[in-house]
Amino acid sequence: MHIIKEREKTHGNYQTQSALAQKFKKVFRQSPNWGNLNEPQTEALEAIAVKLARLLAGDVNYKDHWIDIQGYAFLAADFSPLIPGLPKVPDFTTEEPLESFPSIALRQANG
């Protein structure tokens, strides 16, 4: 039970958080483009819904929620058709310095 009380500080009350997440997911599923998403994009949006709910039910300044949202968005982008002009998605399996990716450089600068 200790872990549940500890998580409640950052994630909020589970009943509140889960209700919010389900409301977000319902809105997502009712959107006109939901059927156009592939499975990785769908999963990323559903994970983002959970992270948004944790922010709104829990600690809005808990950096991991914000960083996780960015990570899920990057994952979804990896499974999206390449659109000219969009910043490239970090490939964490390469030796390329992270500073070359604008969002990561910004995160590092802000600590």
C-alpha positions, 0 to 999 in steps of 0.5 A, spaced: 500 500 500 505 504 501 507 505 493 500 507 492 500 512 497 507 515 494 504 515 487 498 519 489 503 525 490 505 525 483 499 521 479 493 523 483 488 519 486 487 513 481 480 513 481 480 521 479 486 519 474 483 513 471 476 517 470 480 523 466 484 518 462 478 514 460 474 521 458 480 523 454 480 516 450 473 517 449 474 523 445 480 521 441 476 515 439 470 519 437 474 524 433 474 523 425 481 521 424 481 516 429 480 510 424 486 513 420 491 512 425 496 506 425 497 501 432 503 505 434 500 512 433 493 509 437 497 506 443 502 513 443 495 517 444 492 512 449 499 513 453 499 520 452 491 520 455 494 517 461 500 522 462 495 528 461 490 525 466 496 524 471 498 531 470 491 534 471 489 529 477 496 529 480 503 534 480 503 538 474 510 540 475 512 532 475 517 533 470 517 525 468 509 526 466 512 531 461 518 528 458 514 521 457 508 525 453 514 527 449 517 520 448 510 517 446 509 523 441 516 521 438 514 514 438 508 515 434 512 520 429 517 514 428 511 510 425 508 516 421 509 518 414 515 523 413 513 530 412 518 535 409 520 540 414 518 537 420 524 536 425 527 529 425 525 524 431 531 522 435 534 515 434 537 513 441 540 507 438 545 512 434 552 515 436 549 522 434 549 527 439 543 529 443 544 536 442 542 536 435 535 534 436 532 541 438 527 538 443 532 534 447 537 540 447 532 545 450 530 539 455 537 539 457 538 547 457 532 547 462 535 542 467 
